[in-house]
């Protein structure tokens, strides 16, 4: 699918999409709980569909409801209760699905094989696999398949903090049903807000997780569905970031409703970063408005907000002076090498972006417009849409259907903003 966007600022009021990060976590916790739970506002992106399919493969029963919710009947947590033999779990390109559920399958004592797609087979797993194998699992990779067997047992799991917070979250999900244990982080932790988000969801389901100096202590015990039988997925700061960035080029601005200003989502820092660029940003209890300001280059530490880098780099192209993005080396192992593809996007539209070892340097020269590749990366495609808000000419985005991975109706929502 090719999308053509005319040049010019956008304005209006819209609603944040459901948080993919929270939806993954709520669905997994509900599937490991003691009774049925309704997960509201889940948003059916490709990644969430992958998590649902894998949870069903583990034995959960999940019904999509007409109001955008899902009814989750938990798995039978007795070892071997899903039947004999190896179960194929298709996790598509979803790193969250794969990394969260590897130790969960081990804690349940299930023999499974994950089918990986896209660049997922080359994304790092080595430290994670070694830690899980010390804990009783056996994990073998053959091409695009990852075979997991053995029973995960309680213990101390050492995980590097600077590779992926998803490793931490996967263990936090698994350890309550494995008898408890400790997750010890070695080195500086990055994106730790995502691990805290997991701990927050576990607490909602009565799992006992305690943060300590260098990691987390998890008590053994059963998950319990909240008394109401319902949980709600909050609005997504990651998806909203593209809409908010569009507001930075509009006199009237863009307002995104349904965003918690006290959210644990690390990407809520987009409001502060847009303000640092010089945009006018107004944050209320459940909405954010961004309007045009005198944009100037800045320095961005992406250690805690790697997913924001592509769209912030596009904003930097319109800012006077130079913007330096650092501590973003992990982006080389996403759906694409996002440092390379972000620079390619900006340069193809007439800007000036240069890769560094762990980041980008962007010169604020403005953008001409033209045709650009999405590289089949959802965040590159959505960032290209933001470029149309200040480019001199039309922006044409190739392979734009990739937004289905996280924000399926992005172009409908973006297109509904007024010019």
Beta strands, then each sheet from edge to edge (+ up, - down):
strand 1: 3-5
strand 2: 12-15
strand 3: 37-40
strand 4: 61-64
strand 5: 70-73
strand 6: 87-92
strand 7: 112-116
strand 8: 137-142
strand 9: 145-150
strand 10: 155-160
strand 11: 180-186
strand 12: 209-212
strand 13: 215-219
strand 14: 230-232
strand 15: 254-257
strand 16: 280-283
strand 17: 287-291
strand 18: 299-301
strand 19: 322-326
strand 20: 352-355
strand 21: 360-363
strand 22: 370-373
strand 23: 395-398
sheet 1: 1+ 23- 22-
sheet 2: 2+ 15+ 17- 16+
sheet 3: 4+ 5- 3+ 14+
sheet 4: 6+ 7+ 9- 8+
sheet 5: 10+ 11+ 13- 12+
sheet 6: 18+ 19+ 21- 20+
end
